[in-house]
Amino acid sequence: MKVMRVLCAAMALLAAMSVSPAVWAADACVDGAEQDLFAATCASQVEVGGNAFANPEDGGLAEPASSEPADRYQRHPICAEWFGDAGSESQLSQEWPGDIPDCVAELIVADTMCPPASSTIDPLWVSRANADGTYGPWQQLTGYECTASPLPAAIAAAWQQMTIDPSTFTLAPDQGWAIASWGVAPSIDESTQQQDVVILGFDVILRATPAEFAWTTDDGTGPTTAPTTDGPAGETITFARREHRAQLSVTTTWNGHYSLDGGATWTPAPGTATTTTTQSLHVFNPRAHLVNCDLDGNCADGNSAPAHPFTVTDPDADGIDNHTIPDADIDAYLATREAGRQWSSSARIG
C-alpha cells in the first residue's frame, strides 16, 4: 500500500506540473495577448463562460460586465506539505472547499522548466459561481506555466536588423564582356554568414543562409533563372542580339536561424531577407565583314592594310575596344560611331 500511495502522489505531481508544447504565435490569443511559450493558456487572459477577461498581475480576474455572478480565479503555488511523507494517507490536493491554505514551503520547480528569459507562473485555480450567489470549492485548472519569453521577439528583431553582405558571383568566361548568343555562366558564392550578438544578456549567433537566387537582365530579355550547381558555373544566361551594355543582377533570398548554444543547434528565425548584386557587362553581337587583307597585313588590292582592323571587341574598327568605354558614356559612344563620327573622349575602363 505504501508503494501505491507514493505512486499516486508522484502521478499527481506530474499532473500539477504538466506543460504544453512550445508555441510562438501571437495571433493565438485575443486582444493582443501573447501565448505563453510552454503554457496551454494565454498569460493575460482566461476564458470564463465563453468570454475572455484580462488577468491582473495579482493572479485575480477582472469582473465581467454582467449582473450574473462570475467565477473567481487566482494563482496559487503548490505546497510541498500537501504531499506528506511516503507513509501517510496525504496526497496532493487539487480542490479546497474554503480558502486555499498558505504554504509552509512551496514546491520547488526546476529552473530548466522554462525557456531562457522566461519564468514560472503559479498554477491557476477557479472557484465556480453557483446560481444562489455562493461559490464552490477552489479547483486547480493548470499546472505551473511559463511567462511569455521576450527573447524570441528580441532575436527576431535582431535578425531583421542583421547586416548581410550581398552575394558575390563570377562569370565564365570572365573577361568583362560577352557574346550575345553565347552568354555567360554564373557561379555564385553560397556561403552562410554569421553574426555574434548579445540579446537580453544571452550570447546568440545569427546565421543567414542563401536559399534562392533570381537572375535578371535589363536588356529586354526579361527575368531568367540560373540555379547554381556544384560545378564551376551555373546555367548559361544569354542576351539580346545587339551590341549594348547590360546589367546582370542576382537577388538572393536568405533564410535566418539562431543558436543559443554556440552553434550546436539552430532554430529558424521568422521571415526572410533579400540582397541584390549587379554587375555591368558589355555585350557584343559579332557580324561578318568582307575584307581583302589577311592577318599579316597583305591586301589583295596591293594597298596597305587599315590601321585598325575589324575585331570582335572593335567591331567598328576605330581602334577602341568598345567594352572599355565607361558605363556612363557607352550609349553616347555607340550613337556617335553609328553616325560615323569619331569618339574624342579618352576615358576608359581599366
Secondary structure, 3 states (H helix, E strand, C coil): CHHHHHHHHHHHHHHHHCCCCCCCCHHHCHHHCCECCCCCCECCEEEECCEEEECCCCCCCCCCCCCCCCCEEEECCCEHHHCCCCCCCCCCCCEECCCCCCCCCECCCCHHHCCCCCCEECCEEEEEECCCCCEEEEEECCCCEECCCCHHHHHHHHHHCCCCCCCCEEEECCCCEEECCCCEEEEECCCCEEEEEEECCEEEEEEEEEEEEEEEECCCCCEECCCCCCCCCCCCECCCCCCEEEEEEEEEEEEEEEECCCCCCCEEEEEEEEEEEEEEEEEECCCCCCCCECCCCCECCCCCCCCCCCCCCCCCCCCCCHHHCCHHHHHHHHHHHHCCCCCCCCCCCC
